[in-house]
């Protein structure tokens, strides 16, 4: 499961465009959902790039007992 935070208020009506992701909107928007593989994750990131919205954070969340931690690594825009 991944959590992606973007610096734009998209609104929940965008959830259909980000298939499989819940969209929680405040000042920023948080997308949470599962992807089949890394290619699918990159597809979501490409959609965000095409919208020209700033990506603040990408985080892998724990999937259950097989993941020892509740979080994976973070990716920031600087690499």
Secondary structure in CASP SS format (residue, H / E / C, confidence):
PFRMAT SS
TARGET T0000
AUTHOR 0000-0000-0000
METHOD secondary structure of the structure
MODEL  1
X C 1.00
X E 1.00
X E 1.00
X E 1.00
X E 1.00
X E 1.00
X C 1.00
X C 1.00
X C 1.00
X C 1.00
X C 1.00
X H 1.00
X H 1.00
X H 1.00
X C 1.00
X C 1.00
X C 1.00
X C 1.00
X C 1.00
X C 1.00
X E 1.00
X E 1.00
X E 1.00
X E 1.00
X E 1.00
X C 1.00
X C 1.00
X C 1.00
X E 1.00
X E 1.00
X E 1.00
X E 1.00
X E 1.00
X C 1.00
X C 1.00
X C 1.00
X C 1.00
X H 1.00
X H 1.00
X H 1.00
X H 1.00
X H 1.00
X H 1.00
X H 1.00
X H 1.00
X H 1.00
X H 1.00
X H 1.00
X H 1.00
X H 1.00
X H 1.00
X C 1.00
X C 1.00
X C 1.00
X E 1.00
X E 1.00
X E 1.00
X E 1.00
X E 1.00
X E 1.00
X E 1.00
X C 1.00
X C 1.00
X C 1.00
X C 1.00
X C 1.00
X C 1.00
X C 1.00
X C 1.00
X C 1.00
X E 1.00
X E 1.00
X E 1.00
X E 1.00
X E 1.00
X C 1.00
X C 1.00
X C 1.00
X C 1.00
END
